[in-house]
Amino acid sequence: MTDITIPDVALVDNTEQRTPLVLVLDSSGSMGGEPIQQLNAGLALLEQELKSDAIAAKRVRVLVICYGGNDSAEIAADWHDAMDFSAPTLAANGTTPTGQAVDLALAKIEEEKQRFKQAGIPYTRPWMFLMSDGSPTDDWQASAQRARSAEQGNKLAIFPIAVGEGAQSETLAEFTVKGSAGVKRLTGLRFNELFLWLSASMKVVSQSRPGGQAQLPATDAWSSAPV
């Protein structure tokens, strides 16, 4: 575990408020071929879009977690301000340990909040972007409960995204207090449109005050109705 007592140079040099964004991305074998290629292209687009916005570049803080392989979740890109973020290139293989990935994301969010507090940095509510094209292969129910409890306590906002026809939207709905109404299904492989929406949302949220409300852009360009 990272020692949170070590000051982050970025938090010393840049005292702007932060908007933490955690991308929890399914990189299991079923994402192979065109899906993972389009996902990687979308991540590169997100990097480009956030860096192109002067405020978001300084305020949005990005962490990428991928899950697949031998039932494992790992950090593909650790916390960085958007101006220093480099989109990772994910490879598709293995299983779908969704619960493990969500637990890792929840832990990393709490660690980052402690760093903000130690550095005196204000922050808006973190976002967890949970994407999957299948069903979990681990014991995910307790992790889903922890995620719902955190969201209920206003510790983060969770956005589950179902990718492809094999995605279990009913299971993804268990990871958010909004239930099935909170799940979006990606239309085809419109990852670019999805990440353009995400970057636009981050630009809006990064300009809001901590505790304030932000009007997010519409999801019509990439999503079907809530499932």
N, C-alpha and C positions, 0 to 999 in steps of 0.2 A: 504493500500500500504506500502511496505517495505521502511523504512527510509534509503535512500542510503548514508546519511552522516555518518552512523555508519560504521566504518571500518570492513572489513571482515578479520578475523584472518588469514584465509588461504592465503589472498593476502599480508599479512604482512610477514608471515613465508616463503612463497614460491613466489619469484619474477620472476619466469619463465614466458615467454610469454604464452598466453592462446589461445585455440581454443574452442569457445563456441559451444556446440551441444544441440539443443532443439529437443526433441522427442515429437511430437504432435500426440497422439495415440487414435484411435477410440476404445472406450470400450462400444459401444452401445449394445443393446440386441442381435442384429444379429451376434455379435462376440462370442456368448456363445458357450460352449462346447470346441471342439478341437481347434478352432482358438485362443481363449483367452489363452488356456493352452500352445499352441505353442508360442504365443507372449510372455508370461511370461518366458518361457524357453529361448527364444531368448534374452530377457533383461538380464537374469542371465548370459548368455554366453557373452554378451557385457561387463558386469561388469568384468567378469573373464579375458577376452582378454585385455581390457584396463589396468587393474591392472598388468598384466603380462609384459607389455612393460614399461621400466623404464622412457622413455621420455613422452609417452602418459599419463602415470599415473600422472605425474606432470603438464602436459600442457592442456589436454583435460578437459573441464568444462562442466558438464552434467546437464540438466534440463529435467524433464519428466512431460508433461501435458497430462491428459486423458480427454476425453469428451464423455458424455453419460448421464446416470441418468435422472433426470428431466430437460432435456435440459440445462445442465450445464457443464462448463469446470472447471477443478481444477488442482492444482499442486499436482502431485503424488509423486514427489521427487524434492526438491528445488535444486538450484545450489550447486554443489559440484565438487571439483577436482576429477578426475577419481579414484585416490587412496583412496578417502573417500566415493565414490559413492556406495550406496546400492540399487540394483534393486528393485523397488516396485512390489508387486503382484496385478495385476489389476483384477477387477471383471466386467463382462459384464452385462449391463442392460441399459434400457432407449433408448433415442433418439440420434440424431447425430448433435449437434450444432457446426458444423465445423467453421463457421464464428467467433463465440465467442471464440473458442479455438485458432484460429489464431491470433485474436486481443490480447488475453492474452499473447501469445508467443511473439508477436512483442513488447508489453510493457515490458516484462521481459528482452528481449534482450537489449533494450535501457537502462533500469535500470542497467544492468550488465556492459554495456559499460561505464556508468558514474562511476561505482565503479573502473573499470580498470584505467580510466583516473585519478581519485582521488588518486589512489595508484601508479600511474606511471608504470602500467603494459602494455606492448605492446600486441596486440592480432591480430590474423588473422580473416578473414571474418567469422562471425557466420554461422552455418548451421541450417536450419529448415527442419526437417524430418517429412513430413505430410502424415499420413497413414489413409486410410478409406476403409471400405468395403461396403459403401452405398452412399446415397445422403444426403446432408445437410437438416436439419429440421428447420433451422433458416434462418434469412435474411443474407445471406453470401456474396452477391455481393459487398457491400462496403468494407468488410473485404478483399475480393480477390483483389480489386483495391489497397488497402493499402499495401498488400503483394507484388503485382507487382511493385508498386512505390518504395518500400524499396529495392527490388531486383534490379530494374533498377538503383537505386542510389548507388548500390554496397554495401548496408548496410548488406546484408546477401545473402546466396545462399539457394534456396528452392528446395527440392526433394520430389515431390508428389509420393506416392506409392498406387496403386490400389490393394486391396485385394479381391480375389474372383470374381465370375461372376457378382455379384450385384453392384460392385463398379462403380460409375459414373466417368469414366476417363475424359469425356468431362468437367465435373464440376471441377475436380481436376486440369485440365489444365488451368483453369482461375486463379489459385493461383500462377502461375509462368510466367515470361516473355518468357520462352521457349515454352509455349503453350503445345500442345499435344506431341511435341517431348521431353518435359521434364518429362513426366509421364512414370513410369515403372509399369508393372503389375506383381505382385508376382505370381510365378508359384506354384500352389497348396498351400501348407502350409509350404513353405521352409523358415520359419522365422529364423532358425539357420543359414542357408546359407546367408540370408540377413544381419543378425547382424554380421556375420563373415566378410562380405564385408564392413560393416559400420566401424567395429573396425579397419580393415586393412586400410581403407581410412583415418580414424582419425590419425592413426600412421604416415601416409605419410604427411598429412596436418599439423600435430603438429610439424613436423620437417622443414616445409617451413618457409620462412621469411614473415612477414606481407606484403601483396601486391604482393607476389610472386605467381607463378603458380605451381600446383602440379599435377603429373600424377596419376590419380586414377586407381585402379584395375578394371578389366572387371566385368560386372554384369551378365554374362552368367549363373552362377551357380544357380541363384535364380529368374531371370527375363526373361520374354518374351520381344520381340522387343517393342520399344516405341509404345504407343497406341494413 
